[in-house]
Amino acid sequence: MRTILILGPGGSGRTTVAAATALAAARAGARTLLLSADRGDTLGAVLGTATGPAPTQVETRLTAWRPDPAAGFREDLAALQERALAGLDLLGATRLEGDEITPLPGAEELSLLRALRDAVLSEAHDLVVVDMPPLDRALALLSLPEELRRYLRRLLPPERQAARALRPLLGKLAGVPMPAEWLYEAAARWDVELAAVEAVLADQDTSLRLVAEPTPAGADAVRSAALGLALRGRRPGPLVANRTLPESEAAPGSWLAGPVAQQRKVLEEWQGAYDVRPVAHLGRDPRGTDDLARLAPPGAGDRAAAVEWPVVDRLAEDGHLVWHIPLPGAHRDDLDLVRRGDDVVLSVGPFRRIVPLPSALRRCTVDGASLREGELRIRFTPDPGLWPAGR
């Protein structure tokens, strides 16, 4: 099964391109699910049929679905209250009722990830097209499973479960059942669920497609997205240049000549770095499947693109190890690098990632770093106290 994640800044036509891509795949014979994280029903307006928390059949092979974040949030919080009932009673806390629970920020993103995981595991579709949130939220969403798993491992280390035999005694001393058992069980379950989502996002059959208008603002968004994805070890597949203006109608001196010249410059820049797929401007907002079919979106056969890092090379001339991290578009002034135990905290502009060091580098000290030709190179010196003799 294939998955396509459609990313783009707000107002770029991301939802329209996602709907057109899904429609084309369905009409080509693929059982297609179109997932959306849109708060309103923009997807329904584009498709010409209302969508909601229940899957909606748009055409024979096309289903659209906007998961309800409130329902999943209520279920999770209700289950948490039940398991922590003894502790809540001890604190004198008043339980929340279902009808007074509203989803907190981030619940929409979690419900989308859960829906994506369930759709992939169900194998009921040949293709899942995901209309991701606006670009900044989408990039944060892609990093969410990895970050949450790291938090769980730090807050509830699996090795602590070895003290399980002491919990009944501690419970008797405290006079209430100890919550550690169910807490560790919940953490293990969450870790499995997050690992499943992480596997879907990292799978070679999951591709990323950027959508942007060929304007200066669109070019800035694409550069930012490429940098954020590179930090996650991914690169975008096709770049959809949406709402491309017809050059043939831009007569010299007309109002259209300026925007078309600007568009041409941006497209030339993109074509040197991406597989650009222009989508023509219809002259109006697309509405309904007839308009979507006219957009002729790119096909669904693109493979996932991974940035090959980390790569560790041995420099024979001075015995250093060098860690190569591709960061296209990064600037030296935007970089920040900190070694913390066996991890490296890497910040590039607004993006940040904590990356575990490869095993060979954990026995080394950082000896410097440089940024050349879109690649960060971190130099390590083997620590004599930790490095095996003769190496």
C-alpha positions in Angstrom: 0.0 0.0 0.0 1.2 3.5 -0.8 0.9 6.7 1.2 1.3 10.3 0.0 1.6 13.1 2.4 0.7 16.5 0.9 2.5 19.4 2.6 2.4 23.1 1.9 1.9 26.5 3.5 -1.6 27.7 4.3 -3.4 29.1 1.2 -1.2 27.3 -1.3 -4.0 25.0 -2.5 -2.7 22.0 -0.6 -6.2 20.6 0.0 -7.2 21.0 -3.6 -4.0 19.2 -4.8 -4.6 16.4 -2.3 -8.2 15.9 -3.5 -7.2 16.0 -7.1 -4.4 13.5 -6.5 -6.8 11.1 -4.7 -9.5 11.5 -7.4 -7.0 10.7 -10.2 -5.7 7.7 -8.4 -9.3 6.4 -7.7 -10.3 6.9 -11.3 -7.2 5.0 -12.4 -8.4 2.0 -10.4 -6.8 2.4 -7.0 -8.9 2.0 -3.8 -8.1 5.4 -2.4 -8.6 7.0 1.0 -8.3 10.8 1.4 -7.5 11.9 4.9 -7.7 15.5 6.1 -6.8 17.4 9.3 -8.7 20.5 8.2 -10.7 22.0 11.1 -13.4 23.3 8.7 -14.8 21.4 5.8 -12.6 22.9 3.1 -12.2 19.4 1.8 -15.9 19.0 1.4 -16.2 22.3 -0.5 -13.4 21.2 -2.9 -15.0 17.7 -3.5 -18.5 19.1 -3.8 -19.8 16.8 -1.0 -19.7 17.3 2.8 -17.2 15.3 4.8 -17.1 14.6 8.5 -16.0 12.3 11.3 -17.4 9.3 9.4 -15.8 8.1 6.2 -17.7 9.5 3.2 -17.9 7.7 -0.2 -17.2 10.3 -2.9 -16.9 7.9 -5.8 -16.7 4.2 -6.3 -13.1 3.9 -5.3 -12.7 7.2 -3.4 -13.4 7.7 0.3 -12.9 10.9 2.2 -12.5 11.2 6.0 -11.9 13.9 8.5 -11.2 12.2 11.8 -12.9 13.7 14.9 -10.2 14.7 17.4 -12.7 15.2 20.2 -13.9 11.6 20.2 -10.5 10.1 20.5 -9.4 12.6 23.1 -12.5 11.9 25.3 -11.9 8.1 25.1 -8.2 8.4 26.0 -8.9 10.8 28.9 -11.7 8.6 30.2 -9.5 5.5 30.1 -6.8 7.4 32.0 -9.2 8.5 34.7 -10.4 5.0 35.2 -6.9 3.6 35.6 -5.8 6.4 37.9 -9.0 6.4 40.0 -7.3 5.4 43.3 -4.7 8.2 43.0 -7.4 10.8 42.0 -9.6 9.8 45.0 -6.6 10.1 47.3 -6.0 13.7 46.0 -9.7 14.5 46.4 -9.9 15.3 42.6 -13.2 15.6 40.9 -13.5 13.4 37.8 -14.3 15.0 34.4 -17.4 13.9 32.6 -17.4 13.1 28.9 -19.6 16.1 27.9 -17.3 18.6 29.6 -14.1 17.4 27.9 -12.9 19.4 24.9 -9.7 18.5 23.0 -6.5 20.3 23.8 -4.1 21.7 21.2 -2.4 18.9 19.5 -5.4 16.5 19.7 -6.1 17.0 16.0 -2.6 16.0 15.0 -2.7 12.9 17.2 -6.1 11.9 15.8 -4.7 12.3 12.2 -1.7 10.1 13.0 -3.9 7.5 14.6 -6.3 7.5 11.6 -3.3 7.1 9.2 -1.9 4.2 11.3 -5.3 2.5 11.3 -5.8 3.0 7.6 -2.5 1.5 6.7 -2.8 -1.4 9.0 -6.3 -2.2 7.8 -5.1 -2.8 4.2 -8.5 -1.8 3.0 -7.0 0.7 0.5 -4.3 0.7 -2.2 -3.5 4.4 -1.6 -3.9 6.8 1.3 -3.5 10.5 0.4 -3.1 12.8 3.5 -4.0 16.5 3.4 -1.6 17.5 6.1 -2.0 20.6 8.3 -0.3 23.9 7.2 3.4 23.6 6.7 4.7 24.6 10.2 2.3 22.3 12.0 2.9 19.5 9.4 6.7 19.5 10.0 6.1 19.4 13.8 3.6 16.5 13.2 6.2 14.5 11.3 8.6 14.7 14.3 5.9 14.0 16.9 6.1 10.2 17.2 9.9 10.2 17.6 9.8 13.0 20.2 7.0 11.4 22.2 8.8 8.0 22.3 11.9 9.8 23.5 9.9 11.5 26.3 8.4 8.1 27.3 11.7 6.4 27.5 13.2 9.2 29.7 10.2 9.6 32.0 9.4 5.9 32.3 12.5 3.9 31.5 11.6 0.3 30.6 14.4 -1.0 32.9 12.6 0.5 35.9 10.0 -2.3 35.5 12.5 -4.6 37.2 11.4 -3.2 40.5 7.9 -4.6 40.0 8.2 -6.9 43.0 8.5 -3.9 45.4 5.3 -2.3 44.3 2.9 -4.3 46.5 5.0 -3.5 49.5 5.0 0.2 48.6 1.3 0.1 48.1 0.7 -1.3 51.6 2.9 1.4 53.1 1.2 4.2 51.2 -2.3 2.7 51.9 -3.4 3.0 48.3 -2.7 0.9 45.2 0.5 2.0 43.4 -0.2 3.3 39.9 3.2 2.4 38.5 2.1 -1.0 37.1 -0.7 0.4 34.9 1.4 3.5 34.1 4.2 1.3 32.7 1.7 -0.8 30.8 0.1 2.4 29.3 3.6 3.6 28.4 4.4 0.4 26.7 1.2 0.5 24.7 1.7 4.1 23.7 5.3 3.2 22.6 4.0 0.4 20.4 1.3 2.7 18.8 3.8 5.5 18.2 6.3 3.1 16.8 3.7 1.9 14.3 3.0 5.5 13.2 6.8 6.2 13.0 7.1 3.1 10.8 4.4 4.4 8.4 6.0 7.8 8.1 9.5 6.3 7.5 8.3 3.6 5.1 9.7 3.6 1.6 6.1 3.5 0.3 5.4 6.8 2.0 6.2 9.8 -0.1 6.2 13.5 0.7 4.8 16.0 -1.8 5.3 19.8 -1.4 2.7 22.2 -2.8 3.5 25.9 -3.2 2.7 28.7 -5.6 5.7 29.8 -7.7 6.0 33.2 -5.9 8.7 34.6 -3.7 6.7 33.7 -0.6 6.2 30.2 -2.0 10.0 29.9 -2.6 10.7 30.8 1.0 8.2 28.2 2.2 9.8 25.5 0.0 13.3 26.3 1.3 12.1 26.2 4.9 10.3 22.9 4.3 13.3 21.3 2.6 15.5 22.2 5.5 13.0 21.0 8.1 12.6 17.7 6.3 16.4 17.2 5.8 16.8 17.5 9.6 14.3 14.6 9.9 16.3 12.6 7.3 13.8 13.1 4.5 13.6 15.0 1.3 10.4 16.0 -0.6 9.4 14.1 -3.8 7.7 16.1 -6.6 7.2 19.8 -6.0 3.7 20.8 -7.2 3.9 24.4 -8.5 0.2 25.2 -8.0 -1.8 27.9 -9.7 0.7 28.4 -12.5 -0.2 31.4 -14.7 -0.3 31.0 -18.5 2.7 32.7 -20.0 1.1 32.8 -23.4 -1.5 35.3 -22.2 1.0 37.7 -20.5 1.3 40.4 -23.2 4.2 42.9 -22.6 2.9 45.8 -20.6 -0.1 43.9 -19.3 -0.8 43.5 -15.6 -0.1 39.8 -15.9 3.5 40.3 -17.3 5.0 41.1 -13.9 3.6 38.1 -12.0 4.5 35.8 -14.9 8.1 37.1 -15.0 8.3 36.5 -11.2 6.8 33.1 -11.6 9.4 32.2 -14.3 12.3 33.1 -12.0 11.0 31.0 -9.2 10.3 28.0 -11.5 13.8 28.2 -12.9 15.2 28.1 -9.3 13.0 25.1 -8.4 13.7 23.1 -11.6 17.4 23.1 -10.7 16.7 21.3 -7.4 13.3 19.5 -7.6 11.1 17.4 -9.8 8.6 20.3 -10.6 5.0 19.4 -11.5 3.1 22.6 -12.6 -0.6 22.7 -12.0 -2.4 25.4 -14.1 -4.5 28.2 -12.5 -8.2 27.6 -13.4 -9.0 31.2 -13.0 -11.3 30.4 -10.1 -11.4 28.3 -7.0 -11.9 24.6 -8.0 -15.2 23.1 -6.9 -16.4 19.6 -7.5 -14.9 16.6 -9.2 -15.1 18.0 -12.7 -12.7 20.9 -11.7 -10.4 18.5 -9.9 -10.2 16.3 -12.9 -9.1 19.3 -15.0 -6.1 20.0 -12.7 -4.2 16.8 -14.0 -2.2 16.4 -10.8 1.0 14.3 -10.7 0.7 10.6 -10.5 0.8 8.4 -7.4 3.8 6.3 -8.3 6.6 8.3 -6.7 8.8 6.5 -4.3 9.8 7.9 -1.0 13.0 9.9 -0.8 15.3 9.6 2.2 18.3 11.7 2.9 21.2 9.3 3.5 22.6 10.3 6.9 24.3 9.7 9.1 27.4 8.7 7.2 30.6 8.3 9.2 34.0 8.4 7.3 37.5 7.8 8.6 40.0 10.4 7.6 43.2 8.5 7.2 45.4 11.6 7.3 44.6 12.7 10.8 42.6 9.8 12.3 39.4 11.8 12.8 35.9 10.5 12.2 33.5 12.8 10.3 29.7 12.7 10.6 28.0 14.0 7.4 24.5 15.5 7.8 22.9 16.8 4.6 21.2 20.2 5.4 20.4 21.8 2.0 19.7 25.6 2.4 21.1 25.9 5.9 23.1 28.9 6.8 26.0 28.9 9.3 24.5 31.6 11.5 21.3 29.5 11.9 23.2 26.4 13.1 23.6 25.3 16.8 25.2 22.1 17.9 25.4 20.7 21.4 26.7 17.3 22.5 24.6 15.9 25.4 25.7 12.4 26.5 25.1 10.0 23.7 23.0 12.5 21.8 23.5 15.5 19.6 21.1 18.4 19.9 21.0 20.0 16.4 19.1 23.2 15.8 18.8 24.8 12.3 16.7 28.0 12.2 13.3 27.2 13.8 13.9 23.4 13.6 15.4 21.3 16.3 16.1 17.5 16.7 17.8 15.4 19.3 19.7 12.7 17.4 21.4 9.6 19.0 25.0 9.3 18.0 26.1 6.2 16.0 27.8 3.7 18.3 31.3 4.5 17.0 30.9 8.2 17.8 29.8 7.7 21.4 33.4 6.9 22.2 34.7 10.1 20.7 34.8 13.8 21.6 33.6 16.6 19.3 36.5 18.3 17.7 34.7 20.9 15.5 32.1 21.3 12.7 31.8 22.9 9.4 29.0 23.6 6.8 30.0 23.1 3.2 27.8 22.8 0.1 24.7 22.2 2.1 26.2 19.5 4.3 27.1 19.7 8.0 30.3 17.9 8.8 31.0 17.2 12.5 34.6 16.1 13.4 35.1 13.6 16.2 38.3 12.5 17.9 38.5 9.0 19.4 38.7 9.0 23.2 41.8 6.9 24.1 40.1 5.9 27.4 37.1 4.4 25.5 38.4 3.4 22.1 39.7 -0.2 21.8 43.5 -0.5 21.7 45.0 -0.8 18.2 42.1 1.0 16.5 
